[in-house]
Amino acid sequence: MRGFLRAFGVIFYIGFFALVAALAYSLMTFGVLFAEHSMLAALRAFGGAYMAAGFTMWVMLRRAEAGKAGINPLLGFLALAGAILTLIAVAFPNRPFSDVLQLAGFGAGVAGLLIALIVTLFDPAFPKPVAKSWPEGGTAVLTRFSRADDHGSTYSSAQHEDDLTVSPG
């Protein structure tokens, strides 16, 4: 599962390029950014849902790495449902059900992203910090929020402060 989640950037950029392409084509062809054309509307929904799925997959990966993957099945379902529904809407843009699929797919993707953001705010999950061994024994756990000397390590240096009047050798 983590191997698939590592592709969050690819999923996000597929959506980003689809959204940018739909907006650019709409602007160049019709002179407005959001033209009422069925294929362009489907591509916009597809792009937004895939961008939301990419962000959701990133949150899922971070939670899996931290050992707090309890909410990941729900997030994965919403991201996958949004991706599949909007993909079907792009495949059949002129069908009467296409508008419903666009709305449902985009809504599922954004709902997954919002749930992921809320969970991240109220129950953050960080990957385990890397333990750093010191040369003369002792271990200290370093995180990005603390300095190495705050951990009271047993590292002691045999060297004294540099005396610039003494030259080595």
Phi, psi and omega in degrees: 000320181295328178298320177291321181293335179292348178271021182300325180294321179296315180298316179299314183289330173300314178295319181299313181291325176295317180294315180295319179296318179296317180292319180293316179296321179297317181292319181286324185273313187256349179082002176232156183286320182245076179288148180273066178243135189297318181291320179293322177296320178294320178293324177295316178296319178300312180298315179295319180293321180288326175295316177297321178296321178297315177296319179296319178296325177296315177297318179299319179296315180296321179291324178293321178293331181272354180083018179240057186267022183297326182269354185300323178300320178294315180297319179295320178297314181295318179295317180292320178297316178298319180294316182291316181296318180286331175295320176294321179296326177288324181291328181232071188287337185261007179279155181294335181273357184296320179297320179293319179295321178299312181295315181293318180293314178296319179296319179295318179296316180290324176298318177298318179294317180296318177297318178298319179292320179294316178296322179294324179289318187266339178219073184294149179231121179244142175299155182298138180291156180275131177277135182246124177271137179269156185299323185254034177097166181084153176230148176226143177262119182256133172235171180285353182257000182225157177267158183294325183281356177280349186268358178061047182289163181270012180291127175225139183263137178281345182276148175264179180299151183296125174256109185286352179274345181254129177255139181291150177093000000 
